[in-house]
Amino acid sequence: MPAETEIVTRLRAAGCVFAEDEARLLVEASDDDSELDRLVARRAAGEPLEYVLGWAEFAGLRIRVLPGVFVPRRRTELLATEAARLATVAVLAGHDGRAGAAARDAAVSAPVVVDLCCGTGAIGAAVMDAAGPVHLVAADLDPIAVQAARMNLEPQGGLVFEGDLYDALPVELRARIDVLAVNAPYVPSEAIAMMPPEARDHEARLALDGGDDGLDVHRRVAASARSWLAPGGSVLIETSERQAPVARALFEAGGLATRILHDADADATVVIGVRDPVG
């Protein structure tokens, strides 16, 4: 097997910033010299490391990744952590005393968490890992993403559907979602060309392109979010710090109380909308 230092040199020459860490992971992923050479060649050619390995690390979990699917970003852990916190609150509350709780279908006794625009299902997986018993539903328009999400979520009891935003969800979830976590595309169309080639050239444009100002999908999510949330339920959507005030206004116009969560160290921003618990 080639020395790890040789692999590091090869990866550095290809422009890999974290060549030492990547070399170690590629060696660990290989059973023999020929497989290692294939993996190193793929990475040196510019293929994202996560595609080469077949997984990405997210919120302490290894998330299965397929070529072409959106690779979960570390910044999105802020959204996942807050979604898990809100789901935990719902688990502990047990819906006791919540307006409308008596009208719930008995088949849906655990808090309902939806991972919309789910990609690999990383957010849903993190919530299930951290929050305890939840009824997890995920959906995405990209069939490759749906395939990856099913690998990550179905073994844990999650349900994954293919379709366009709310159209993909079972109708019985309307007005019953406790936590709606959304990582919709928010890169303005003209900025796609400036993205790193690993994203621009390999990930589905569907998962990146948010339209002229990056908020096309956010508008559609905000317009219908209230009708899908349970009383007191929350929607969380990732955006940029610059876009956050506009995104916040969209959810306020949709009838939700809003706040912005920001982590400067992670360069992460999440807009949160909450439905009134009494209506």
C-alpha positions, 0 to 999 in steps of 0.5 A, a space after each residue: 500500500 502506498 505510504 500515506 505521505 505519498 498520498 498527501 503529496 498527491 492530494 496537495 498537488 491537486 489542491 486539497 487543503 486538508 490533505 493529511 486528514 483526507 489521506 488518512 480517511 482514504 486509507 481507512 476506507 480502502 481494503 487494498 492498493 488498487 481500491 486506494 489508488 482509485 479513491 485517491 484518483 477520484 479525489 485528486 480529480 476534484 470529486 468531493 471527498 464525501 462522494 469518494 468515501 460514501 459518507 459525510 460527518 454531520 452532528 457527530 453522525 456518519 451520513 450516507 452520501 451518494 454522488 450528485 446529492 447535496 453534501 450536508 454542511 457543518 453550518 447546518 448543524 445550527 439548524 439541526 441542533 435547534 430543531 432537536 431542542 424544539 422537538 425535545 421540548 415537544 417530547 417532554 411536553 407530551 402535547 399535554 395542554 396544547 391547544 388542538 392536542 385533543 384533535 390529534 390522530 391517536 396514530 401520531 402520538 409522538 411529536 411530528 418532525 418534518 425534514 423538508 428539502 431533506 437532501 441526505 436526511 442529515 437534519 432528520 437523522 440528527 433530530 432523531 438521534 438527539 431528541 428521543 421518540 419523534 414521528 420523522 417525515 422527510 421529503 425532497 424533489 431530487 430522486 437521488 436525495 430521496 434514495 440517500 435519505 431513505 438509507 439514512 432515515 428508514 432504518 431509524 423509523 423515518 419516512 421519506 417521500 419524493 415530491 415538491 415541498 408540501 405536495 410530497 407530504 401526507 395530507 394527514 400531517 396538515 396542521 400537525 407538524 411540531 417542527 418543520 426543518 427546511 434547508 432549501 437552496 438559497 444561493 442566488 442564481 448568478 452566484 452559482 458560478 462563484 461557488 467552489 467547484 466541488 459544489 458547483 460541478 458535482 452537486 445538483 443545481 436544484 439543491 443550490 439555486 435559489 433564484 434571483 435573490 436566493 429566496 424563491 423556495 423560501 417564499 413558497 415555504 413561508 406562504 404555506 408553513 402556517 397551515 402545516 404547523 400544529 398550534 405552537 409549532 415551529 418552522 426553521 429555515 437556513 439562510 445567509 445573514 444578509 438574506 435573513 431580514 427578508 426571509 424573516 419578513 416572509 414568515 411574518 407575512 405568513 402569519 408567524 412570530 419570528 426570530 433569527 438565530 445566528 452563529 458567527 463562528 459557524 457562519 450559520 443563520 436560521 430564521 425561525 417562525 412559530 405558529 400561535 399556540 391558540 390558533 
